[in-house]
Each structure stands twice: as structure tokens, then as C-alpha cells.
Amino acid sequence: MTSPEDPYHRLENGVRKPDPTLGSRPEDQAVVEPVPPAPEPLRAGEPAHVRPKRERVVLADSRQATGRMRGRVELEEQTSWGKLLVRDLVKVQLRTAVLLAVFVLVVLGVLPVLFYLLPAVSRCTVIGIPIPWIVLGLLPFPFLFAIGIWYNRLAERHERDFVDMIEN
């Protein structure tokens, strides 16, 4: 770790000497760079530097209504109105998630009851595999995948509606 050759890490009486460069910033020391000479003129009588044509740079469209920015500012500054908007978005997302979860629980919860109430269906087999095993063991996965895609699309739609409401 510390080498005896390094004078800044040598210990004297068990105390390490401070690094003399500690606390100095590189910008404190001036660095002089040579300036390249001016370019030679291209033709005789023509100045070496021709002033470029002026261009107007517009960073924001002044014709845009200032009311559009109000919603974004409210959200960024987390005012009470902005918090209310975000809370409404969260409520809509939560309601969608809960409704789809209840739908999944009802569909998957009814299947065992159905097989219990209809024993003739539970005795049928396909390729030697009982139908309840196929329905309860294999079919929930594509069903849950489809529900996940459905929820994702609904959530994205709610977010798009939220952004459209803020921007308009």
C-alpha cells in the first residue's frame, strides 16, 4: 500500500504527512497555450477572415400559447394541483390493475369449482392427460400473458390521456 520511496505517504511517528497537492485546484494554475497565427488571405486584396452571415436562432416558439406550459410547471413544482393530477393518474392505474386482478382470480377460481360440480368433465382425458390438469396446468400461462398485454396497453392509454390533458 504505502511504499518507503513515496515521500507523501511516509509515516513519521505514526502520522502520515499530508499530500502537498491537497486543496489546490487545477484551475488555480494558469496554463498558457500558444495561439496559432492568422491564416493567409486566399487572394490578393481579400481579407483573411470573412464575417459569416448572421442567422437567427429561435429556441422556443413564441407563438405557442403560454397556457400549455402551466400543466408541466404545476407537475414539476409539485403544487397541490399537480399532486392532484398525479394522484388521479395513480388511481386510474390502480383501478385498472385491481379490476384485471379480480377478473383473473374469478376466471381461475371458477375452474376448480366447475370441475368439482361437473365430475363427468373432470374424468375426460386428452392423450391420456386429464382435462383438469391441462386446463389448470397449461392454459393459465397464455391467459395470464394475454391479461398482462391487455393491462400494459390500458396503462399506456391512461398515460397518453394524462399527457394529452397536461399539454392541451
Buried (B, 14 or more C-beta within 10 A) or exposed (E): EEEEEEEEEEEEEEEEEEEEEEEEEEEEEEEEEEEEEEEEEEEEEEEEEEEEEEEEEEEEEEEEEEEEBEBEEBBEEEEEEBEEBBEEBEEBBEEBEEEBEEEBEEEBEEBEEEBEEEEEEBEEEEEEEBBBEBBBEEEBEEEEEEBEEEBEEBBEEBEEEBEEEBEE
